[in-house]
Amino acid sequence: MAVVRLEHGKVNALDLELCQAISTTFAGPDVLGARAVVLTGAGSAFSAGVDLWRVIEGGDHYAAAFIPALVDAFAAVFTCELPVVAAINGHAIAGGCVFAAACDHRIMTRGLIGIPELIVGVPFPATALAIVEHAYGPLATRRLAFGGELAAAEDALARGLVDELTGLDALVDTAVARAGHLAGSIPPATYAVTKLHLNRLPAPSAYDDEVVRLWQERVADGWIAAYMQRTVKR
């Protein structure tokens, strides 16, 4: 069993280096040599989403490198042929929610979950929207995206955003047990082929170029900075 733990700053915010590390880890021997995978976070958050301060400070060149790396990291988790269980130990917001949705089973203990990216002023990459829609369905995805609301654990369970709740102390052990059950009850090749057919991603398109351009534009016009100043203490 491979337990992959996001441990990057106070809230495991997604930056270029963390996204590259996720992709490398899911393509590496520790994951590929395991029977199943548990994805969790360190500290009080699973992941609070993109490190928007890095985007603001990095400008056009950073955004142009970061968005493809983010997409690659989402795809690495979503297309992993092994059973992957999310152990959501705290806030799973924006990109954090997408990573949870990319897993085959989601267990939550506390925090908020949702995809408020549009309120930040930027669009989701096509891969992110496809993963969320795969997990939650078209109607729920539209409501999550356009509403931008965040759901607490009990509400998330009622809305089908997570599959079960458990206490913090039991979270990882429960996730390991669920992942082990999936790995032990279905032949690995059967599981892998089924995921290959179920977890299909859109081909790269001009939409992805437009996503990068709009992230760059929202940095330049100050929209992201204004959002951060309203909502986040640095």
CYANA upper distance limits for C-alpha pairs under 8 A (distance plus 0.5 A):
  1 MET  CA     34 ALA  CA      5.78
  1 MET  CA     35 ARG  CA      6.14
  1 MET  CA     36 ALA  CA      5.80
  1 MET  CA     37 VAL  CA      6.43
  1 MET  CA     38 VAL  CA      8.18
  1 MET  CA    176 VAL  CA      7.82
  1 MET  CA    180 GLY  CA      8.00
  2 ALA  CA     30 ASP  CA      7.04
  2 ALA  CA     31 VAL  CA      6.28
  2 ALA  CA     34 ALA  CA      6.33
  2 ALA  CA     35 ARG  CA      8.20
  2 ALA  CA     36 ALA  CA      6.84
  2 ALA  CA     37 VAL  CA      5.27
  2 ALA  CA     38 VAL  CA      6.78
  3 VAL  CA     37 VAL  CA      6.30
  3 VAL  CA     38 VAL  CA      5.22
  3 VAL  CA     39 LEU  CA      6.59
  3 VAL  CA     40 THR  CA      7.99
  4 VAL  CA     37 VAL  CA      7.62
  4 VAL  CA     38 VAL  CA      6.53
  4 VAL  CA     39 LEU  CA      5.40
  4 VAL  CA     40 THR  CA      6.82
  5 ARG  CA     39 LEU  CA      6.47
  5 ARG  CA     40 THR  CA      5.39
  5 ARG  CA     41 GLY  CA      5.49
  5 ARG  CA     42 ALA  CA      6.82
  6 LEU  CA     12 ASN  CA      6.65
  6 LEU  CA     39 LEU  CA      8.21
  6 LEU  CA     40 THR  CA      6.73
  6 LEU  CA     41 GLY  CA      4.97
  6 LEU  CA     42 ALA  CA      6.42
  6 LEU  CA     46 PHE  CA      7.69
  6 LEU  CA     47 SER  CA      8.10
  7 GLU  CA     12 ASN  CA      6.22
  7 GLU  CA     41 GLY  CA      6.72
  7 GLU  CA     42 ALA  CA      5.61
  7 GLU  CA     43 GLY  CA      8.29
  8 HIS  CA     12 ASN  CA      4.95
  8 HIS  CA     13 ALA  CA      7.20
  8 HIS  CA     18 LEU  CA      7.78
  9 GLY  CA     13 ALA  CA      7.41
 10 LYS  CA     43 GLY  CA      7.71
 10 LYS  CA     44 SER  CA      8.32
 10 LYS  CA     45 ALA  CA      8.37
 11 VAL  CA     43 GLY  CA      7.82
 11 VAL  CA     44 SER  CA      7.32
 11 VAL  CA     45 ALA  CA      5.63
 11 VAL  CA     46 PHE  CA      7.71
 11 VAL  CA     47 SER  CA      6.22
 11 VAL  CA     48 ALA  CA      6.16
 12 ASN  CA     41 GLY  CA      7.67
 12 ASN  CA     42 ALA  CA      8.02
 12 ASN  CA     45 ALA  CA      7.26
 12 ASN  CA     46 PHE  CA      7.33
 12 ASN  CA     47 SER  CA      5.33
 12 ASN  CA     48 ALA  CA      6.99
 12 ASN  CA     49 GLY  CA      8.20
 13 ALA  CA     47 SER  CA      6.26
 13 ALA  CA     48 ALA  CA      6.09
 13 ALA  CA     49 GLY  CA      5.80
 13 ALA  CA     50 VAL  CA      5.89
 13 ALA  CA     51 ASP  CA      5.46
 14 LEU  CA     18 LEU  CA      6.40
 14 LEU  CA     19 CYS  CA      6.90
 14 LEU  CA     47 SER  CA      7.88
 14 LEU  CA     48 ALA  CA      8.38
 14 LEU  CA     49 GLY  CA      6.18
 14 LEU  CA     50 VAL  CA      4.89
 14 LEU  CA     51 ASP  CA      5.79
 14 LEU  CA     70 LEU  CA      8.45
 14 LEU  CA     95 GLY  CA      7.93
 15 ASP  CA     19 CYS  CA      6.67
 15 ASP  CA     50 VAL  CA      6.78
 15 ASP  CA     51 ASP  CA      6.09
 15 ASP  CA     54 ARG  CA      7.58
 15 ASP  CA     66 PHE  CA      7.55
 16 LEU  CA     20 GLN  CA      6.70
 16 LEU  CA     65 ALA  CA      7.96
 16 LEU  CA     66 PHE  CA      5.67
 16 LEU  CA     69 ALA  CA      6.93
 16 LEU  CA     70 LEU  CA      7.84
 17 GLU  CA     21 ALA  CA      6.63
 18 LEU  CA     22 ILE  CA      6.70
 19 CYS  CA     23 SER  CA      6.87
 19 CYS  CA     69 ALA  CA      6.34
 19 CYS  CA     70 LEU  CA      6.04
 19 CYS  CA     72 ASP  CA      8.21
 19 CYS  CA     73 ALA  CA      5.90
 20 GLN  CA     24 THR  CA      6.65
 20 GLN  CA     69 ALA  CA      6.67
 20 GLN  CA     70 LEU  CA      8.38
 20 GLN  CA     73 ALA  CA      7.30
 21 ALA  CA     25 THR  CA      6.47
 22 ILE  CA     26 PHE  CA      6.69
 22 ILE  CA     73 ALA  CA      6.24
 22 ILE  CA     76 ALA  CA      8.11
 23 SER  CA     27 ALA  CA      6.78
 23 SER  CA     72 ASP  CA      7.01
 23 SER  CA     73 ALA  CA      5.29
 23 SER  CA     76 ALA  CA      6.02
 23 SER  CA     77 VAL  CA      8.24
 24 THR  CA     28 GLY  CA      6.48
 25 THR  CA     29 PRO  CA      8.39
 25 THR  CA     30 ASP  CA      7.81
 25 THR  CA     31 VAL  CA      7.29
 26 PHE  CA     31 VAL  CA      6.13
 26 PHE  CA     32 LEU  CA      7.65
 26 PHE  CA     76 ALA  CA      6.59
 26 PHE  CA     77 VAL  CA      7.19
 26 PHE  CA     80 CYS  CA      7.68
 27 ALA  CA     31 VAL  CA      7.47
 27 ALA  CA     32 LEU  CA      7.16
 27 ALA  CA     76 ALA  CA      7.86
 28 GLY  CA     32 LEU  CA      6.53
 29 PRO  CA     33 GLY  CA      5.78
 30 ASP  CA     34 ALA  CA      6.95
 31 VAL  CA     36 ALA  CA      8.20
 31 VAL  CA     37 VAL  CA      7.33
 32 LEU  CA     82 LEU  CA      8.49
 35 ARG  CA     82 LEU  CA      7.19
 35 ARG  CA     83 PRO  CA      8.17
 35 ARG  CA    180 GLY  CA      8.04
 35 ARG  CA    183 ALA  CA      6.53
 36 ALA  CA     82 LEU  CA      5.79
 36 ALA  CA     83 PRO  CA      5.41
 36 ALA  CA     84 VAL  CA      6.57
 36 ALA  CA    179 ALA  CA      6.25
 36 ALA  CA    180 GLY  CA      7.05
 36 ALA  CA    182 LEU  CA      8.48
 36 ALA  CA    183 ALA  CA      6.58
 37 VAL  CA     82 LEU  CA      7.42
 37 VAL  CA     83 PRO  CA      6.67
 37 VAL  CA     84 VAL  CA      5.19
 37 VAL  CA     85 VAL  CA      6.81
 37 VAL  CA    176 VAL  CA      8.34
 37 VAL  CA    179 ALA  CA      7.17
 38 VAL  CA     84 VAL  CA      6.21
 38 VAL  CA     85 VAL  CA      5.32
 38 VAL  CA     86 ALA  CA      6.33
 38 VAL  CA     87 ALA  CA      7.15
 38 VAL  CA    172 VAL  CA      8.22
 38 VAL  CA    175 ALA  CA      6.89
 38 VAL  CA    176 VAL  CA      6.86
 38 VAL  CA    179 ALA  CA      7.47
 39 LEU  CA     84 VAL  CA      7.60
 39 LEU  CA     85 VAL  CA      6.68
 39 LEU  CA     86 ALA  CA      5.37
 39 LEU  CA     87 ALA  CA      6.46
 40 THR  CA     46 PHE  CA      6.51
 40 THR  CA     86 ALA  CA      6.51
 40 THR  CA     87 ALA  CA      5.30
 40 THR  CA     88 ILE  CA      6.39
 40 THR  CA     89 ASN  CA      7.19
 40 THR  CA    172 VAL  CA      8.25
 41 GLY  CA     45 ALA  CA      6.61
 41 GLY  CA     46 PHE  CA      4.69
 41 GLY  CA     47 SER  CA      7.24
 41 GLY  CA     87 ALA  CA      8.20
 41 GLY  CA     88 ILE  CA      7.58
 41 GLY  CA     89 ASN  CA      6.76
 41 GLY  CA     90 GLY  CA      8.28
 42 ALA  CA     46 PHE  CA      7.33
 42 ALA  CA     89 ASN  CA      8.23
 43 GLY  CA     89 ASN  CA      8.39
 44 SER  CA     89 ASN  CA      7.17
 44 SER  CA     90 GLY  CA      5.80
 44 SER  CA     91 HIS  CA      7.90
 45 ALA  CA     88 ILE  CA      8.36
 45 ALA  CA     89 ASN  CA      6.49
 45 ALA  CA     90 GLY  CA      4.46
 45 ALA  CA     91 HIS  CA      5.23
 45 ALA  CA     92 ALA  CA      7.39
 45 ALA  CA    111 GLY  CA      8.02
 46 PHE  CA     88 ILE  CA      5.99
 46 PHE  CA     89 ASN  CA      5.92
 46 PHE  CA     90 GLY  CA      5.51
 46 PHE  CA     91 HIS  CA      6.04
 46 PHE  CA     92 ALA  CA      5.89
 46 PHE  CA     96 GLY  CA      7.10
 47 SER  CA     90 GLY  CA      8.12
 47 SER  CA     91 HIS  CA      6.63
 47 SER  CA     92 ALA  CA      5.62
 47 SER  CA     93 ILE  CA      6.99
 47 SER  CA     95 GLY  CA      7.86
 47 SER  CA     96 GLY  CA      5.03
 47 SER  CA     97 CYS  CA      8.33
 48 ALA  CA     91 HIS  CA      6.27
 48 ALA  CA     92 ALA  CA      6.05
 48 ALA  CA     93 ILE  CA      5.26
 48 ALA  CA     94 ALA  CA      7.43
 48 ALA  CA     95 GLY  CA      7.84
 48 ALA  CA     96 GLY  CA      6.26
 49 GLY  CA     92 ALA  CA      7.69
 49 GLY  CA     93 ILE  CA      5.77
 49 GLY  CA     94 ALA  CA      5.45
 49 GLY  CA     95 GLY  CA      4.92
 49 GLY  CA     96 GLY  CA      5.47
 49 GLY  CA     97 CYS  CA      8.27
 50 VAL  CA     94 ALA  CA      7.84
 50 VAL  CA     95 GLY  CA      6.71
 51 ASP  CA     55 VAL  CA      7.25
 52 LEU  CA     56 ILE  CA      6.65
 52 LEU  CA    224 ILE  CA      7.86
 52 LEU  CA    228 MET  CA      8.24
 53 TRP  CA     57 GLU  CA      6.58
 53 TRP  CA    225 ALA  CA      8.34
 54 ARG  CA     58 GLY  CA      6.19
 55 VAL  CA     59 GLY  CA      6.69
 55 VAL  CA     62 TYR  CA      7.02
 55 VAL  CA     63 ALA  CA      6.63
 55 VAL  CA    219 VAL  CA      7.93
 56 ILE  CA    219 VAL  CA      6.11
 56 ILE  CA    224 ILE  CA      7.93
 56 ILE  CA    225 ALA  CA      7.45
 58 GLY  CA     62 TYR  CA      5.30
 58 GLY  CA     63 ALA  CA      7.56
 59 GLY  CA     63 ALA  CA      6.85
 59 GLY  CA    216 GLN  CA      7.31
 59 GLY  CA    219 VAL  CA      7.40
 59 GLY  CA    220 ALA  CA      8.38
 60 ASP  CA     64 ALA  CA      6.61
 60 ASP  CA    216 GLN  CA      5.93
 61 HIS  CA     65 ALA  CA      6.89
 62 TYR  CA     66 PHE  CA      6.32
 63 ALA  CA     67 ILE  CA      6.48
 63 ALA  CA    212 VAL  CA      7.06
 63 ALA  CA    215 TRP  CA      7.35
 63 ALA  CA    216 GLN  CA      6.90
 64 ALA  CA     68 PRO  CA      7.78
 64 ALA  CA    212 VAL  CA      6.57
 65 ALA  CA     69 ALA  CA      7.03
 66 PHE  CA     70 LEU  CA      6.56
 67 ILE  CA     71 VAL  CA      6.73
 67 ILE  CA    125 PRO  CA      8.26
 67 ILE  CA    212 VAL  CA      7.06
 68 PRO  CA     72 ASP  CA      6.62
 69 ALA  CA     73 ALA  CA      6.71
 70 LEU  CA     74 PHE  CA      6.80
 71 VAL  CA     75 ALA  CA      6.67
 71 VAL  CA    125 PRO  CA      7.51
 71 VAL  CA    127 THR  CA      6.84
 71 VAL  CA    128 ALA  CA      7.60
 72 ASP  CA     76 ALA  CA      6.52
 73 ALA  CA     77 VAL  CA      7.06
 74 PHE  CA     78 PHE  CA      6.68
 74 PHE  CA     98 VAL  CA      7.74
 74 PHE  CA     99 PHE  CA      6.68
 74 PHE  CA    102 ALA  CA      7.47
 74 PHE  CA    127 THR  CA      7.93
 74 PHE  CA    128 ALA  CA      7.43
 75 ALA  CA     79 THR  CA      6.23
 75 ALA  CA    102 ALA  CA      8.49
 75 ALA  CA    127 THR  CA      7.77
 75 ALA  CA    201 LEU  CA      8.44
 76 ALA  CA     80 CYS  CA      6.56
 77 VAL  CA     84 VAL  CA      8.34
 77 VAL  CA     99 PHE  CA      7.70
 77 VAL  CA    102 ALA  CA      6.57
 77 VAL  CA    103 CYS  CA      7.39
 78 PHE  CA     99 PHE  CA      8.46
 78 PHE  CA    102 ALA  CA      5.02
 78 PHE  CA    103 CYS  CA      6.79
 78 PHE  CA    131 ILE  CA      7.85
 78 PHE  CA    199 ASN  CA      7.33
 79 THR  CA    195 LYS  CA      7.83
 79 THR  CA    196 LEU  CA      7.57
 79 THR  CA    199 ASN  CA      6.93
 80 CYS  CA     84 VAL  CA      8.08
 81 GLU  CA    191 TYR  CA      7.68
 81 GLU  CA    192 ALA  CA      5.03
 81 GLU  CA    193 VAL  CA      8.23
 81 GLU  CA    195 LYS  CA      6.93
 81 GLU  CA    196 LEU  CA      7.79
 82 LEU  CA    183 ALA  CA      8.12
 82 LEU  CA    188 PRO  CA      7.85
 82 LEU  CA    191 TYR  CA      7.72
 82 LEU  CA    192 ALA  CA      6.90
 83 PRO  CA    103 CYS  CA      8.47
 83 PRO  CA    104 ASP  CA      6.96
 83 PRO  CA    179 ALA  CA      6.53
 83 PRO  CA    182 LEU  CA      6.80
 83 PRO  CA    183 ALA  CA      6.81
 83 PRO  CA    191 TYR  CA      8.18
 84 VAL  CA    103 CYS  CA      5.67
 84 VAL  CA    104 ASP  CA      5.90
 84 VAL  CA    105 HIS  CA      7.42
 84 VAL  CA    179 ALA  CA      7.05
 85 VAL  CA    103 CYS  CA      5.98
 85 VAL  CA    104 ASP  CA      6.20
 85 VAL  CA    105 HIS  CA      5.30
 85 VAL  CA    106 ARG  CA      6.38
 85 VAL  CA    107 ILE  CA      8.09
 85 VAL  CA    175 ALA  CA      6.62
 85 VAL  CA    176 VAL  CA      8.30
 85 VAL  CA    178 ARG  CA      7.81
 85 VAL  CA    179 ALA  CA      6.41
 86 ALA  CA    100 ALA  CA      6.18
 86 ALA  CA    103 CYS  CA      6.35
 86 ALA  CA    104 ASP  CA      8.18
 86 ALA  CA    105 HIS  CA      6.67
 86 ALA  CA    106 ARG  CA      5.21
 86 ALA  CA    107 ILE  CA      6.51
 86 ALA  CA    175 ALA  CA      7.57
 87 ALA  CA    106 ARG  CA      6.92
 87 ALA  CA    107 ILE  CA      5.65
 87 ALA  CA    108 MET  CA      6.66
 87 ALA  CA    171 LEU  CA      6.71
 87 ALA  CA    172 VAL  CA      6.57
 87 ALA  CA    175 ALA  CA      6.38
 88 ILE  CA     92 ALA  CA      7.56
 88 ILE  CA    100 ALA  CA      7.96
 88 ILE  CA    106 ARG  CA      7.65
 88 ILE  CA    107 ILE  CA      6.37
 88 ILE  CA    108 MET  CA      5.03
 88 ILE  CA    109 THR  CA      6.86
 88 ILE  CA    110 ARG  CA      8.09
 88 ILE  CA    171 LEU  CA      8.42
 89 ASN  CA    108 MET  CA      6.77
 89 ASN  CA    109 THR  CA      6.16
 89 ASN  CA    110 ARG  CA      6.77
 89 ASN  CA    111 GLY  CA      8.04
 89 ASN  CA    168 LEU  CA      7.20
 89 ASN  CA    171 LEU  CA      7.80
 90 GLY  CA    108 MET  CA      8.08
 90 GLY  CA    109 THR  CA      7.35
 90 GLY  CA    110 ARG  CA      5.61
 90 GLY  CA    111 GLY  CA      4.93
 90 GLY  CA    112 LEU  CA      7.48
 91 HIS  CA     96 GLY  CA      8.16
 91 HIS  CA    110 ARG  CA      7.72
 91 HIS  CA    111 GLY  CA      4.89
 91 HIS  CA    112 LEU  CA      5.20
 91 HIS  CA    113 ILE  CA      6.47
 92 ALA  CA     96 GLY  CA      4.82
 92 ALA  CA     97 CYS  CA      5.18
 92 ALA  CA    100 ALA  CA      7.77
 92 ALA  CA    111 GLY  CA      7.84
 92 ALA  CA    112 LEU  CA      6.62
 92 ALA  CA    113 ILE  CA      5.17
 92 ALA  CA    114 GLY  CA      7.34
 93 ILE  CA     97 CYS  CA      5.49
 93 ILE  CA    112 LEU  CA      7.38
 93 ILE  CA    113 ILE  CA      5.65
 93 ILE  CA    114 GLY  CA      5.69
 93 ILE  CA    115 ILE  CA      6.35
 93 ILE  CA    116 PRO  CA      7.93
 93 ILE  CA    150 LEU  CA      8.19
 94 ALA  CA     98 VAL  CA      6.96
 94 ALA  CA    113 ILE  CA      8.34
 94 ALA  CA    114 GLY  CA      6.46
 94 ALA  CA    115 ILE  CA      4.54
 94 ALA  CA    116 PRO  CA      6.37
 94 ALA  CA    117 GLU  CA      6.50
 95 GLY  CA     99 PHE  CA      6.75
 95 GLY  CA    115 ILE  CA      7.82
 95 GLY  CA    128 ALA  CA      8.49
 96 GLY  CA    100 ALA  CA      6.86
 96 GLY  CA    113 ILE  CA      8.47
 97 CYS  CA    101 ALA  CA      6.61
 97 CYS  CA    113 ILE  CA      6.43
 97 CYS  CA    114 GLY  CA      6.24
 97 CYS  CA    115 ILE  CA      6.93
 98 VAL  CA    102 ALA  CA      6.62
 98 VAL  CA    115 ILE  CA      8.24
 98 VAL  CA    128 ALA  CA      6.68
 98 VAL  CA    131 ILE  CA      7.27
 98 VAL  CA    132 VAL  CA      6.56
 99 PHE  CA    103 CYS  CA      7.32
100 ALA  CA    106 ARG  CA      7.05
101 ALA  CA    106 ARG  CA      8.14
101 ALA  CA    131 ILE  CA      6.87
101 ALA  CA    132 VAL  CA      6.12
101 ALA  CA    134 HIS  CA      8.50
101 ALA  CA    135 ALA  CA      6.05
101 ALA  CA    136 TYR  CA      8.42
102 ALA  CA    131 ILE  CA      6.38
102 ALA  CA    132 VAL  CA      7.87
102 ALA  CA    135 ALA  CA      7.83
105 HIS  CA    162 VAL  CA      8.08
105 HIS  CA    163 ASP  CA      6.92
106 ARG  CA    162 VAL  CA      5.46
106 ARG  CA    163 ASP  CA      5.76
106 ARG  CA    164 GLU  CA      7.32
107 ILE  CA    162 VAL  CA      6.54
107 ILE  CA    163 ASP  CA      6.42
107 ILE  CA    164 GLU  CA      5.51
107 ILE  CA    165 LEU  CA      6.04
107 ILE  CA    166 THR  CA      7.55
107 ILE  CA    171 LEU  CA      7.89
107 ILE  CA    175 ALA  CA      7.37
108 MET  CA    153 ALA  CA      7.01
108 MET  CA    162 VAL  CA      7.15
108 MET  CA    164 GLU  CA      6.98
108 MET  CA    165 LEU  CA      5.41
108 MET  CA    166 THR  CA      6.92
108 MET  CA    171 LEU  CA      8.09
109 THR  CA    153 ALA  CA      7.17
109 THR  CA    165 LEU  CA      6.01
109 THR  CA    166 THR  CA      5.75
109 THR  CA    167 GLY  CA      5.98
109 THR  CA    168 LEU  CA      6.09
109 THR  CA    171 LEU  CA      7.43
110 ARG  CA    152 ALA  CA      7.64
110 ARG  CA    153 ALA  CA      6.04
110 ARG  CA    168 LEU  CA      8.24
111 GLY  CA    152 ALA  CA      6.36
111 GLY  CA    153 ALA  CA      6.82
112 LEU  CA    150 LEU  CA      6.20
112 LEU  CA    151 ALA  CA      5.75
112 LEU  CA    152 ALA  CA      5.04
112 LEU  CA    153 ALA  CA      6.99
113 ILE  CA    150 LEU  CA      5.78
113 ILE  CA    151 ALA  CA      5.76
113 ILE  CA    152 ALA  CA      7.05
113 ILE  CA    153 ALA  CA      8.16
113 ILE  CA    156 ALA  CA      7.69
114 GLY  CA    144 LEU  CA      7.01
114 GLY  CA    148 GLY  CA      7.49
114 GLY  CA    149 GLU  CA      6.85
114 GLY  CA    150 LEU  CA      5.13
114 GLY  CA    151 ALA  CA      6.84
115 ILE  CA    144 LEU  CA      6.59
115 ILE  CA    145 ALA  CA      6.34
115 ILE  CA    148 GLY  CA      6.35
115 ILE  CA    149 GLU  CA      7.87
115 ILE  CA    150 LEU  CA      7.77
116 PRO  CA    120 VAL  CA      7.29
116 PRO  CA    144 LEU  CA      8.00
116 PRO  CA    145 ALA  CA      6.87
116 PRO  CA    146 PHE  CA      8.43
116 PRO  CA    147 GLY  CA      8.02
116 PRO  CA    148 GLY  CA      4.44
116 PRO  CA    149 GLU  CA      6.98
116 PRO  CA    150 LEU  CA      7.99
117 GLU  CA    121 GLY  CA      7.12
117 GLU  CA    122 VAL  CA      6.47
117 GLU  CA    123 PRO  CA      7.11
117 GLU  CA    124 PHE  CA      7.47
117 GLU  CA    145 ALA  CA      7.80
117 GLU  CA    148 GLY  CA      7.60
118 LEU  CA    122 VAL  CA      5.80
118 LEU  CA    123 PRO  CA      6.31
118 LEU  CA    124 PHE  CA      8.25
118 LEU  CA    145 ALA  CA      7.18
118 LEU  CA    146 PHE  CA      7.31
118 LEU  CA    148 GLY  CA      7.46
119 ILE  CA    148 GLY  CA      6.91
120 VAL  CA    223 TRP  CA      7.87
120 VAL  CA    224 ILE  CA      6.36
120 VAL  CA    227 TYR  CA      6.53
121 GLY  CA    218 ARG  CA      7.10
121 GLY  CA    223 TRP  CA      6.97
121 GLY  CA    224 ILE  CA      7.04
122 VAL  CA    211 VAL  CA      8.07
122 VAL  CA    214 LEU  CA      6.88
122 VAL  CA    215 TRP  CA      6.13
122 VAL  CA    218 ARG  CA      7.39
123 PRO  CA    211 VAL  CA      6.50
123 PRO  CA    214 LEU  CA      7.88
123 PRO  CA    215 TRP  CA      8.09
124 PHE  CA    128 ALA  CA      6.61
124 PHE  CA    129 LEU  CA      6.86
124 PHE  CA    211 VAL  CA      7.50
125 PRO  CA    129 LEU  CA      7.14
125 PRO  CA    207 TYR  CA      8.34
125 PRO  CA    208 ASP  CA      6.52
125 PRO  CA    211 VAL  CA      6.69
126 ALA  CA    130 ALA  CA      6.62
126 ALA  CA    202 PRO  CA      7.43
126 ALA  CA    207 TYR  CA      7.77
126 ALA  CA    208 ASP  CA      7.21
127 THR  CA    131 ILE  CA      6.71
127 THR  CA    201 LEU  CA      6.70
127 THR  CA    202 PRO  CA      6.96
128 ALA  CA    132 VAL  CA      6.82
129 LEU  CA    133 GLU  CA      6.51
129 LEU  CA    141 THR  CA      8.22
130 ALA  CA    134 HIS  CA      6.50
130 ALA  CA    201 LEU  CA      7.02
130 ALA  CA    202 PRO  CA      7.79
131 ILE  CA    135 ALA  CA      6.83
131 ILE  CA    199 ASN  CA      8.48
131 ILE  CA    201 LEU  CA      8.15
132 VAL  CA    136 TYR  CA      6.50
132 VAL  CA    137 GLY  CA      8.03
132 VAL  CA    141 THR  CA      6.85
133 GLU  CA    137 GLY  CA      5.12
133 GLU  CA    138 PRO  CA      5.78
133 GLU  CA    140 ALA  CA      8.19
133 GLU  CA    141 THR  CA      5.97
134 HIS  CA    138 PRO  CA      8.45
134 HIS  CA    199 ASN  CA      8.02
135 ALA  CA    161 LEU  CA      8.49
136 TYR  CA    140 ALA  CA      6.38
136 TYR  CA    141 THR  CA      6.77
136 TYR  CA    160 GLY  CA      7.66
136 TYR  CA    161 LEU  CA      7.19
137 GLY  CA    141 THR  CA      6.62
138 PRO  CA    142 ARG  CA      6.71
139 LEU  CA    143 ARG  CA      6.83
140 ALA  CA    144 LEU  CA      6.55
141 THR  CA    145 ALA  CA      6.47
142 ARG  CA    146 PHE  CA      6.40
142 ARG  CA    147 GLY  CA      8.36
143 ARG  CA    147 GLY  CA      5.89
143 ARG  CA    148 GLY  CA      8.21
144 LEU  CA    148 GLY  CA      6.02
144 LEU  CA    149 GLU  CA      6.88
151 ALA  CA    155 ASP  CA      6.18
151 ALA  CA    156 ALA  CA      5.86
152 ALA  CA    156 ALA  CA      6.37
153 ALA  CA    157 LEU  CA      6.76
153 ALA  CA    165 LEU  CA      7.85
154 GLU  CA    158 ALA  CA      6.87
154 GLU  CA    165 LEU  CA      8.30
155 ASP  CA    159 ARG  CA      6.60
156 ALA  CA    160 GLY  CA      6.62
156 ALA  CA    161 LEU  CA      5.45
156 ALA  CA    162 VAL  CA      6.43
157 LEU  CA    161 LEU  CA      6.38
157 LEU  CA    162 VAL  CA      5.62
157 LEU  CA    163 ASP  CA      6.76
157 LEU  CA    164 GLU  CA      6.88
157 LEU  CA    165 LEU  CA      7.78
166 THR  CA    170 ALA  CA      7.07
166 THR  CA    171 LEU  CA      6.51
166 THR  CA    174 THR  CA      8.36
167 GLY  CA    171 LEU  CA      6.50
170 ALA  CA    174 THR  CA      6.39
171 LEU  CA    175 ALA  CA      6.69
172 VAL  CA    176 VAL  CA      6.54
173 ASP  CA    177 ALA  CA      6.67
174 THR  CA    178 ARG  CA      6.74
175 ALA  CA    179 ALA  CA      6.57
176 VAL  CA    180 GLY  CA      6.43
177 ALA  CA    181 HIS  CA      6.63
178 ARG  CA    182 LEU  CA      6.87
179 ALA  CA    183 ALA  CA      6.68
180 GLY  CA    184 GLY  CA      6.39
181 HIS  CA    185 SER  CA      6.34
182 LEU  CA    186 ILE  CA      6.77
183 ALA  CA    187 PRO  CA      7.78
183 ALA  CA    188 PRO  CA      7.30
186 ILE  CA    190 THR  CA      7.24
186 ILE  CA    191 TYR  CA      6.72
187 PRO  CA    191 TYR  CA      6.76
188 PRO  CA    192 ALA  CA      6.59
189 ALA  CA    193 VAL  CA      6.62
190 THR  CA    194 THR  CA      6.64
191 TYR  CA    195 LYS  CA      6.71
192 ALA  CA    196 LEU  CA      6.66
193 VAL  CA    197 HIS  CA      6.97
194 THR  CA    198 LEU  CA      6.64
195 LYS  CA    199 ASN  CA      5.98
196 LEU  CA    200 ARG  CA      7.36
204 PRO  CA    208 ASP  CA      7.19
205 SER  CA    209 ASP  CA      7.89
206 ALA  CA    210 GLU  CA      6.89
207 TYR  CA    211 VAL  CA      6.78
208 ASP  CA    212 VAL  CA      7.05
209 ASP  CA    213 ARG  CA      6.79
210 GLU  CA    214 LEU  CA      6.61
211 VAL  CA    215 TRP  CA      6.78
212 VAL  CA    216 GLN  CA      6.78
213 ARG  CA    217 GLU  CA      6.63
214 LEU  CA    218 ARG  CA      6.54
215 TRP  CA    219 VAL  CA      6.86
216 GLN  CA    220 ALA  CA      6.79
217 GLU  CA    221 ASP  CA      6.62
218 ARG  CA    222 GLY  CA      6.54
218 ARG  CA    223 TRP  CA      5.71
218 ARG  CA    224 ILE  CA      6.40
219 VAL  CA    223 TRP  CA      6.96
219 VAL  CA    224 ILE  CA      6.38
219 VAL  CA    225 ALA  CA      7.60
222 GLY  CA    226 ALA  CA      6.55
223 TRP  CA    227 TYR  CA      6.79
224 ILE  CA    228 MET  CA      6.72
225 ALA  CA    229 GLN  CA      6.64
226 ALA  CA    230 ARG  CA      6.72
227 TYR  CA    231 THR  CA      6.68
228 MET  CA    232 VAL  CA      5.68
228 MET  CA    233 LYS  CA      8.33
229 GLN  CA    233 LYS  CA      7.75
